[in-house]
Amino acid sequence: MNTEFKKNRHSIYNLTYHLVVITKYRRKCINEDVLEDLKEISKRLLSVKGGSVLEVNGEEDHLHIKHWWSNN
């Protein structure tokens, strides 16, 4: 878990986000290989934008991505 805190005049904070992505019509199309690919893609995309993935998991019809975003 990231313990870096951001500060401004009157507050200190550390934001994490929980994104849930659902397949169209809740079709069961996410298997282990697809899940591993989605983990790598989400890590790469967030690192380019200044974030980091804390946790990725899911089931056959949805994906949970918990991440931290740096607002530098």
Contact map, one row per residue, 1 for C-alpha under 8 A:
111000000000000000000000000000000000000000000000000001000000000000000000
111100000000000000000000000000000000000000000000000000000000000000010000
111110000000010000000000000000000000000000000000000000000000000000000000
011111000000010000000000000000000000000000000000000000000000000000000000
001111100001110000000000000000000000000000000000000000000000000000000000
000111110001110000000000000000000000000000000000000000000000000000000000
000011111111100000000000000000000000000000000000000000000000000000000000
000001111111000000000000000000000000000000000000000000000000000000000000
000000111110000000000000000000000000000000000000000000000000000000000000
000000111111000000000000000000000000000000000000000000000000000000000000
000000111111100000000000000000000000000000000000000000000000000000000000
000011110111110000000000000000000000000000000000000000000000000000000000
000011100011111000000000000000000000000000000000000000000000000000000000
001111000001111100000000000000000000000000000000000000000000000000000000
000000000000111110000000000000000000000000000000000000000000000000011000
000000000000011111000000000000000000000000000000000000000000000001111000
000000000000001111100000000000000000000000000000000000000000000011111000
000000000000000111110000000000000000000000000000000000000000000111100000
000000000000000011111000000000000000000000000000000000000000000111000000
000000000000000001111100000000000000000000000000000000000000011110000000
000000000000000000111110000000000000000000000000000000000000011100000000
000000000000000000011111010000000000000000000000000000000000111000000000
000000000000000000001111111110000000000000000000000000000000110000000000
000000000000000000000111111000000000000000000000000000000000000000000000
000000000000000000000011111000000000000000000000000000000000000000000000
000000000000000000000111111100000000000000000000000000000000110000000000
000000000000000000000011111110000000000000000000000000000001100000000000
000000000000000000000010011111000000000000000000000000000001100000000000
000000000000000000000010001111100000000000000000000000000001100000000000
000000000000000000000000000111111110000000000000000000000011110000000000
000000000000000000000000000011111110000000000000000000000011000000000000
000000000000000000000000000001111111000000000000000000000000000000000000
000000000000000000000000000001111111100000000000000000000000000000000000
000000000000000000000000000001111111110000000000000000000000000000000000
000000000000000000000000000001111111111000000000000000001100000000000000
000000000000000000000000000000011111111100000000000000000000000000000000
000000000000000000000000000000001111111110000000000000000000000000000000
000000000000000000000000000000000111111111000000000000000000000000000000
000000000000000000000000000000000011111111100000000000010000000000000000
000000000000000000000000000000000001111111110000000000000000000000000000
000000000000000000000000000000000000111111111000000000000000000000000000
000000000000000000000000000000000000011111111100000010000000000000000000
000000000000000000000000000000000000001111111110000110000000000000000000
000000000000000000000000000000000000000111111111000000000000000000000000
000000000000000000000000000000000000000011111111100000000000000000000000
000000000000000000000000000000000000000001111111111110000000000000001000
000000000000000000000000000000000000000000111111111100000000000000000000
000000000000000000000000000000000000000000011111111000000000000000000000
000000000000000000000000000000000000000000001111111000000000000000000000
000000000000000000000000000000000000000000000111111100000000000000001111
000000000000000000000000000000000000000000000111111110000000000000111100
000000000000000000000000000000000000000000100110011111000000000000111000
000000000000000000000000000000000000000001100100001111110000000011110000
100000000000000000000000000000000000000000000000000111110000000011110000
000000000000000000000000000000000000000000000000000011111000000111100000
000000000000000000000000000000000000001000000000000011111100001111000000
000000000000000000000000000000000010000000000000000000111110001110000000
000000000000000000000000000000000010000000000000000000011111111100000000
000000000000000000000000000001100000000000000000000000001111111000000000
000000000000000000000000001111100000000000000000000000000111110000000000
000000000000000000000110011111000000000000000000000000000111111000000000
000000000000000000011110010001000000000000000000000000000111111100000000
000000000000000000011100000000000000000000000000000000011110111110000000
000000000000000001111000000000000000000000000000000000111100011111000000
000000000000000011110000000000000000000000000000000011111000001111100000
000000000000000111100000000000000000000000000000000011110000000111110000
000000000000000111000000000000000000000000000000001111100000000011111000
010000000000001110000000000000000000000000000000001111000000000001111100
000000000000001110000000000000000000000000000100011100000000000000111110
000000000000000000000000000000000000000000000000011000000000000000011111
000000000000000000000000000000000000000000000000010000000000000000001111
000000000000000000000000000000000000000000000000010000000000000000000111
